[in-house]
Each structure stands twice: as C-alpha cells, then as structure tokens.
Amino acid sequence: MESRMKSKSLKRYVFAIILISVLKTSSCVTHYSIPEELDVGFIVANFANDLGLDVETLSRRKIRLDTIANKKYLDISKETGELFIVERIDREHICTTKAAAACVLKLDATIENPVRMFNIELEILDINDNAPHFRRDTMHLDISESTPVGERFSLNNAVDPDIGVNSIKTYYLSESDHFSIEIQTGRDGSKFTDLILTKALDREEQAIHNLILTAVDGGVPARSGTASIIVRVLDTNDNAPQFDEDSYTINLTENAPTGSLVVKLNATDKDEGSNSDILYSYSLYTSEKTQQTFSLNPDNGEIRVKEMINYEDFRIYDMEIIATDKGSNSLSGKCKVKILITDMNDNHPEISIKSFTSPVKEDIAVNTVIAVVSVSDKDSGENGQVDIHISDDLPFALKESSDNYYELLVSEPLDRENVPEYDITITVTDRGNPPLSDNETITLELLDINDNVPQFPQTFYTIPVMENNAPGALLSSLTAIDPDLHENQYLVYFIIEKEIVNTSMSMLFSINPENGNLYALKTFDYEIEKEFLFHIEARDSGVPPLSSNVTVHIIIMDQNDNTPLIVSPWRAHGSVVEEKIPRSTDKGTLIAKVIAIDSDSVHNSRITYQFLHNTDATLFSLDQYNGEIRTMRMFSYRDSRHQQLVVIAKDNGEPALSATVTIKLSTVETALKTYADMTEVPLGYDIFSDLNLYLVIGLGSVSFLLLITILVTIVLKCQKTKPSKAAPPCRNSVISERNSTIADSTLVSNDAYWYSLFLAETRKGKLVVRQPVPKGARYVVSSLPRSTGLTETSDSAASTLQVK
C-alpha cells in the first residue's frame, strides 16, 4: 500500500516536470527532470511527441540515444517514441560531487533519414535515499583529566550523499554531564561538529566516557547515522594517596617478639601508573624512639616490632605515616597510628625504705613511726596494684600515709629483754596473675633502759653453815640477774645492816659487791648462835638505780663437839657418887637415875646409857634410854654389901662422845628418910644459865668480848632474881646430898615424884635439874627450855618451890 502511494505521487511529480520541460521547447535542448532511483522501465516522457516526430517513422529512421560512460540509463521506444529508464539512476553515483547545483545527464538522440540530432538534458533530482554516515564508526579521544572546561575537540563529521534538504541537517550527542557539541556550517554548506568539555573530567571518577554522536538529514522522513565516541580520560597526578583510615589505634602486648607484625597499612591512589605507586615513610613528627622501636616497610606499609617493648618505658607510641606516590609532581597522604602497649605482669613490685630509725629505746611510745617505706610497681591496672604486709607476730603495724607511702608504727610495747632486736620483713605483692612479690628486711635494734629490777632466783635463801667453820669461808653465792644491758646490768651487792645483841651484821658476814659471794667473818658455835636472819640487796648502776633484796636465813649446823654432861646424880667432888639403899629393896625398885645433857643438836644430843662396869650383872638393870637403874631381884645374903656401878652416857654423834659416872651403892639394914621430905619444884632458867656459863667457860672457844657480855648478863639476872631464903644467892648448882639414914620407903616415894616431874617438864621442852639447899632440908629443882642457847640468859625469875 505504501509503495503504491509512493509510485502515484512520483508519477504526478514526473508529469509535472515533463510538462514544464515541454513548455520550454522553444530551446534547442530538450530538458527533463526526474528523481533518482526510479524503477527500470519508468517512462520519463514521450520524446517523439515532444519533438514532433512521427512515431511510425522512428523505427525506420533508427532513432537512438548515446551511452554515458558505457552505461545506458535511458532509451527511446521505437514503437511509441517514449523515453524510459533502462537502468537505475543514482544521482550520488552519477554526480559524485556536491559542488554542482544540479545533477544533469546530457544525452544526444540521433535520428536518420534525415539525420537529426537532438540534445536532451535529464536533470536527476535528489531524493533522501541516503542516510548520513560517518567515515569511522568509532572515534577515540584521549583527553587529560586536567583539561580545562570549554576545551573543544574536533569530531569527524558525518557525510550524506544527498544534497539540499536531504543532506545533513544537524547532529545530536547522547546525554553527558561532561560533554556537549557545537554544530558548525562550512562554506559548502556542510555541517560538522565540535565536542566541547563542559565539566572537568576526573579519571578516578570515570576513566572512559562512551558517547553516541547522531547525524540527522533534512529529508522527509529524516535519515540519521551514528558514531561512537570513546573518550579515554588520561590520568594526571591529581590524587594524593589515601589510607583506609585517618587514624589507627592498635593494642600491642609488651614483650612482643621482635619482628612480629603490628599492623599493615594500606594506602590507595586513584591515579594510575606511576602516579599510583606508593612509598611509605615516617613523618618528621614521629619520634626517634618510635622509629627505633618499630620498623616500617616502605613498599607494603607493614609496621613490625624492631626491638623489645617495655610497657614501663613507654605506654603509648604515636607515629605519623606518610604515603607518597611516584608521580612527577608527587602527592602524599598521611595517617596517624597510635600503638597502645598492653601491660603484662612482668615487673616485680619494689620497696624503697625512705627513712628508718634504728636503734630506738625499748620504751618507745606506741604508734611512734620508726620507718617510712614506699612501694611501686611499673605495671598497670591490677598488675600494678600492690598489697603490703608484715608478719602478724611482730609488734608493728603498717599505716598508709599517702599514695604508695606507708608508715611503720610500733603497735605494742617493746621489751628489749624479751626481744633485743627485730628483723622486720616487709612483703609487697601485686595483684597480677600470677602475682609477683618482693620483700625487704630491716633490723630494728632496741636500746636498753633501766626498766628491770635485779631479780634473785629465790626470794628466801636458807643457807646451812656447819659450826666451827673457818673464818672467811664461802657460804654461798647469791647472784641476782638483771636482764638490762651495760651499766643497767652492773650489780652491786651489800648487806642491809642489822644489829644482833649489839653486834653489827657486817661484823659477822661479808659479801663481795661484784659477784654476791657471801663469806663468814667468824667461827660460829651452834651452842651459842643457831641462826641469823638478814637481808642482802642487789642494786644496779642505772639512773635511777633499781634494787631488790632477798632474805637470807643462816642456819648453824651442829657438830658433835660437846661431850655429854652428867647432871644427875649430883657429884660433889670427882666422878664417884655414893648412895645407900635398904637391903630390903624390892625387885624393880628405882635405885638411881642417871641424867646426862648434851648441848649439841637433837640428833647429836640423843644420849644412850650403858653399864661400863656392874659388880653383879644379875642384880641391877639400866634402861639405855632414860638412864634408870632398877633392881632386877631382891638382895640376898650372898650379895656383897657394896656394889659399884660405872655408867657411860654416850651421845649419838659421829664420832660419839661420852661421859661416865661411878655409883657406889651400900646396902643398910635401917630405914632411910623418905624422898617425900624432899620437894622437887621446877625453877626458872637460872640453874641452866649457870650451867651454860660453865660450859662456855669450859669450852674456851668464845671470844673475850662475848664472855664479858655473858658474865655481865648473868650478874644482872642474878641481881634481878632473888631466890627464896633457902636458895643459893647467885648461882644454882647441881648438888645431891642424901642422908644415909633416910628410910627406903621415903627414898622410893621422893625419887618417883621427882622423876615424874622430870618427865612432865621434859615433854614441855624443858630440862629439870634437882639441887639441895645448903642446909640439906630441901631441894631446889630448875627447869629451862631446851631451845635456849647456852649463851642466852632468861630474864624471867626462876620459879622456886621450897619443901621442908
């Protein structure tokens, strides 16, 4: 349908052209105009009619058309005289140039008989049968990214063989933010275009721009042709290298091995080629210490540990890394790297003694500061937190005074005598895992003060001293102990003065003031002095001095140095006692009682009695303990009238001492005066005192001064004590006189009474002695305590019973 309509319109167009041409027949040239690209066989015009030729003669007259360049586009029908197309006519092929205003084929038509020649001009009218096209389908442009905006770039223009309105009318550029086109018209009317940079290029943003340039002709319908424009943006070093991050914070454990990788930095450069090759380096703001500790690879940006890292030296390493490209005008970028060293518990805590006072006095007050210590740990966090302590057994305490400073205080009273010095170990332990610790030992020496009284091992000393000791004999060593030191320990001993019977204690004893050795200055007699009680003081040399004393009890130990003294029966002269007894004496009758006394101690004074000689062993018996002589049977006529008995009184000493008495007994037939006529009365101490006096004089071992004292004492007592008229005026003597005419019965009864009295008084601790008065009418009996020393004289008056 569309081709038919196109053919009809084309015929109308051809007819119009032919009609116009026919109207111009007045010229010599027949002019025809036809559009190009008509179909073969298309009748252009009736040439015969137009020239007034007879159609019927055309064949005979051999009408013909010349060929053009060996091509015959048109021909004339000999039958009809019509001019028709025999080959497709392409105006652009025939008229290769567009300079001519019209494309005209000049043909010569020849006819014979007669020969005539007709000039035909066939104008080929252009139709829009060619689309614009570019000589190159793809145009490549290299444009630097630094090209300024407005720069023009010539493009290959499109060509369109058509002319006139069918030729290129305009160009179109595909949408682009960076480029536009500007259409130019040449002198020949051709259209060409320039590519204009409207926005700066950035290779890093878009390295290649693909554009489509379209050329459109003015035909109806319009035809177009396209070409690709590939714009390659050439790189310039306009981009500085950039790191992935502006700053890096890296945690690194201290003591990391040398060579270990810390971080690998990465910088990129959007440029290309050498403009994107990067070198890494430290900036001038990076310290030398940091550069010594870490190495930087300039090619790949690796930071590695170069030397040992110690948290306590540096905790933070700051560095600035520069990345520089290798462009002609090199650009650089930088980043900051902060390396935080993580602490490990690799440092032992440390103790520093800032001040220490030693020695100190032992009486130093509680809560007194004796030392100041500081603790530190180069580690951080819990690794650097420390705990400090000392032994709980020590009398000291730690008190925190300020950060990491502690005071060592005295927490309890000190006593040098118990502990003279203290080794104080201060231990500090951190809280790391595992914990580390350290310790420091300080020695505190205590100075002595005089705070201890000298102490004797005992509070009471009983020292036995054997009588008859040598003067100057060492009795004992009384050593006190003072735990103080130096002068506070130096002791001086002395006897606290005390008088005994007008005698100073220093005259009896002496003590070495340096070592406390106690000496006797005289010879002691147990029978005179049995004990001494005094005090010894030990005093130190401190300021003020301290002292203590001890009680010393000297006990004189008895020696068997006194011979028993027979006090009954009484012997007036010599050692023979004569007694008369009735011959009719019964068996078991008490004949006599031997009484001996011994001034030695109880052990040595224990006396036993034995017969040393007995005329008739069957007649008399002797009690070895009480000295009683009794008849074992009655007298017979065969028995001698005179009997002699020798009795020995022996003490219990070692060796034993003894005394003897000889008793001569005479038997009589007459009765004797009974003992009832004799009265036995216990007296005071006068008789015993005289006896002691005799013993003292007898021994001769008492000093002259003591003897005078005793004598004066006896005289005074004799003056104070006035005995009964029948008693002796001064001295009591042991006398036994008996009337030979006393009856047997009286003798027995008197002796029994006297003996019972003797036993009673003896149980009371007294000695009983019977003595007659001078007239012989009565007896005086004296009793005195056994414990009384022989040198002591009782001040009490003798009690006297007189019996007539």
Secondary structure as GFF3:
##gff-version 3
##sequence-region A 1 804
A	DSSP	alpha_helix	2	23	.	.	.	ID=ss1
A	DSSP	beta_strand	29	35	.	.	.	ID=ss2
A	DSSP	beta_strand	43	46	.	.	.	ID=ss3
A	DSSP	alpha_helix	47	51	.	.	.	ID=ss4
A	DSSP	three_ten_helix	55	57	.	.	.	ID=ss5
A	DSSP	beta_strand	64	65	.	.	.	ID=ss6
A	DSSP	beta_strand	74	76	.	.	.	ID=ss7
A	DSSP	beta_strand	82	85	.	.	.	ID=ss8
A	DSSP	alpha_helix	91	94	.	.	.	ID=ss9
A	DSSP	beta_strand	103	111	.	.	.	ID=ss10
A	DSSP	beta_strand	116	125	.	.	.	ID=ss11
A	DSSP	beta_strand	133	134	.	.	.	ID=ss12
A	DSSP	beta_strand	138	144	.	.	.	ID=ss13
A	DSSP	beta_strand	152	154	.	.	.	ID=ss14
A	DSSP	beta_strand	158	159	.	.	.	ID=ss15
A	DSSP	three_ten_helix	164	166	.	.	.	ID=ss16
A	DSSP	beta_strand	168	173	.	.	.	ID=ss17
A	DSSP	beta_strand	179	185	.	.	.	ID=ss18
A	DSSP	beta_strand	191	197	.	.	.	ID=ss19
A	DSSP	beta_strand	208	217	.	.	.	ID=ss20
A	DSSP	beta_strand	224	234	.	.	.	ID=ss21
A	DSSP	beta_strand	242	243	.	.	.	ID=ss22
A	DSSP	beta_strand	247	253	.	.	.	ID=ss23
A	DSSP	beta_strand	261	264	.	.	.	ID=ss24
A	DSSP	beta_strand	267	268	.	.	.	ID=ss25
A	DSSP	three_ten_helix	273	276	.	.	.	ID=ss26
A	DSSP	beta_strand	278	282	.	.	.	ID=ss27
A	DSSP	alpha_helix	288	293	.	.	.	ID=ss28
A	DSSP	beta_strand	294	296	.	.	.	ID=ss29
A	DSSP	beta_strand	302	305	.	.	.	ID=ss30
A	DSSP	beta_strand	316	325	.	.	.	ID=ss31
A	DSSP	beta_strand	332	342	.	.	.	ID=ss32
A	DSSP	beta_strand	350	356	.	.	.	ID=ss33
A	DSSP	beta_strand	360	361	.	.	.	ID=ss34
A	DSSP	beta_strand	369	376	.	.	.	ID=ss35
A	DSSP	alpha_helix	381	384	.	.	.	ID=ss36
A	DSSP	beta_strand	386	389	.	.	.	ID=ss37
A	DSSP	beta_strand	396	402	.	.	.	ID=ss38
A	DSSP	beta_strand	405	410	.	.	.	ID=ss39
A	DSSP	beta_strand	421	430	.	.	.	ID=ss40
A	DSSP	beta_strand	437	447	.	.	.	ID=ss41
A	DSSP	beta_strand	460	466	.	.	.	ID=ss42
A	DSSP	beta_strand	474	477	.	.	.	ID=ss43
A	DSSP	three_ten_helix	486	488	.	.	.	ID=ss44
A	DSSP	beta_strand	491	496	.	.	.	ID=ss45
A	DSSP	beta_strand	499	500	.	.	.	ID=ss46
A	DSSP	beta_strand	503	504	.	.	.	ID=ss47
A	DSSP	three_ten_helix	505	507	.	.	.	ID=ss48
A	DSSP	beta_strand	509	511	.	.	.	ID=ss49
A	DSSP	beta_strand	517	520	.	.	.	ID=ss50
A	DSSP	beta_strand	531	540	.	.	.	ID=ss51
A	DSSP	beta_strand	547	557	.	.	.	ID=ss52
A	DSSP	beta_strand	565	568	.	.	.	ID=ss53
A	DSSP	beta_strand	576	582	.	.	.	ID=ss54
A	DSSP	beta_strand	590	593	.	.	.	ID=ss55
A	DSSP	beta_strand	595	597	.	.	.	ID=ss56
A	DSSP	beta_strand	608	614	.	.	.	ID=ss57
A	DSSP	beta_strand	620	622	.	.	.	ID=ss58
A	DSSP	beta_strand	628	631	.	.	.	ID=ss59
A	DSSP	beta_strand	642	650	.	.	.	ID=ss60
A	DSSP	beta_strand	658	668	.	.	.	ID=ss61
A	DSSP	three_ten_helix	675	677	.	.	.	ID=ss62
A	DSSP	alpha_helix	686	699	.	.	.	ID=ss63
A	DSSP	alpha_helix	704	720	.	.	.	ID=ss64
A	DSSP	alpha_helix	744	763	.	.	.	ID=ss65
A	DSSP	beta_strand	766	772	.	.	.	ID=ss66
A	DSSP	beta_strand	779	785	.	.	.	ID=ss67
###
